[in-house]
Amino acid sequence: MSRDAAEQLALQAVVWLAGNDELLPVFMGSTGADEAAFRESLGVPEFQASVLDFIMMDDTWVIAFCDTHAVPYDRLMQARAALPGGQQVNWT
C-alpha cells in the first residue's frame, strides 16, 4: 500500500472515530488528547497511525470500521505498516 493510500484510509478512520460517541472518549482517555489536539492532528501521519493502532486493538472495532467503509479487514494493518512506525520489528 502506498503512503498516500495509507494516509487516506487512516484519515477515514480518524473521521469514523470522531463520529463514534462510544469509542471517541475511550481513545481520548487512553491517549490524553483533548479535543483541540485531536483536531490539530488530523493530518499528521503519526496521529493517524495512533488511531489505526487504537482501532486494531479490538476486532469488533476493526469489523465495524471496515464494514462501514466496505474495505477488507486486513486493509487497516496494511495501512498501518505504510505509516511512520509501522515497520515490522525484526529482533534477530
Buried (B, 14 or more C-beta within 10 A) or exposed (E): BEEEEBBBBBBBBBEBBBEBEEBBEBBBEEBEBEEEEBEEBBEEBEBBBBBBBBBBEEEEBBEBBBEEBEBEEEBBBBBBBBBEEBEEEEEE
